[in-house]
């Protein structure tokens, strides 16, 4: 923090002193013509930016108080693509590439990092970034298991970092309105919260081994990071790592559950806790109960079976049910209520649930104010733990009881063994 504050002080002083200098200084350096002066810009680096990362980076490019300067990725093709995209956006050749995230984390001029690696790296890279004094925007799921949820939040709080999970639906107006109705009692006493999920399934068999590439092209060891060592296959690097053990978390449930269960946690005013009982009925339906009696129902987002979703509201649907009314929202700008008058003040919404731009703006504002973003590390801690506890109930095929204070299953050694894992050396914390 001392180094970062010194850098900001220097830039502010330099910008002020330059007012009396010759007119050949670009107006942008002084913050004129709609530009933001360098002293007020948040300098951003990237770690592992694939297709989703490029979408989120566009959200940062849309903010004129942020400057993206560097990309770290063990895949040459991807880091070169980000450099090309960045240089084209800014009209220069300044973006620096690294094959190791340490190149980004060790730079004193970088304030924050965008982490959009695969699941295996999210928590570990975020902890490294927190220790390096960086604020963090990290894609979801942000952890691989219950253990990592705790470790991530503890590190963010210890190092006093600003952390935003890429669960951007907390920043999208129709989802915000739905949660607000629940939190303000407009639906009456809350009874149930419903989260759309993907059907759970066992991990896939490993892909066939292929010869490892030149580390300058793909550094396979760095790509794997803390995940268990497995033979190289190019398809993993092309995006087929999903639903492979060690690379992907909890049998598909957190893929959408980290969004929809997160929204249910929010609407149930449960960001600092989890349900205490979880019971999987099938691969597509899990019930949970909070200590206050509110039910959390996890069911297929496709709308198949009992409790079909309203058609047309979009993917990642949620429904919040009170004893007086219900409200449902989905990705396609959609929101419906059993009491339409509740939606009369619904703002014009042109931001779909997959668009990160408002979420990015919330993060940058919090970097400046040092306040918690809408989906901070503590919200992630408990929302993700609810995902993992539900998935463990499914895996074991029975009801489990969870204590959100100790973050352990009660009298259940088998379930508790699924809470943790060992990171592969040297990618430990």
Secondary structure by P-SEA (a helix, b strand, c coil): caaaaaaaaaaaaaaaaaccccccccccccccccccccccbbbbbbccccaaaaaaaaaaaacccccccbbbbccaaaaaaaaaaaaaaaccccbbbbcccccccccccccbbbbbcccccaaaaaaaaaaacccccccccccccaaaaaaaaaaaaaabbbbbccccccccaaaaaaaaaaaacccccccbbbbbbcccccccccccccccccccccccccccccccbbbbbcccccccccccccccccccccccccaaaaaaaaaaccccccccbbbbccccbbbbbcccbbbbbbcccccccccccccccccbbbbbbcccbbbbbccccbbbbccccccccccccccccccaaaaaaaaaaaaaacccccccccccaaaaaaaaaaaaaaaacbbbbbccccccccccaaaaaaccccccccccc
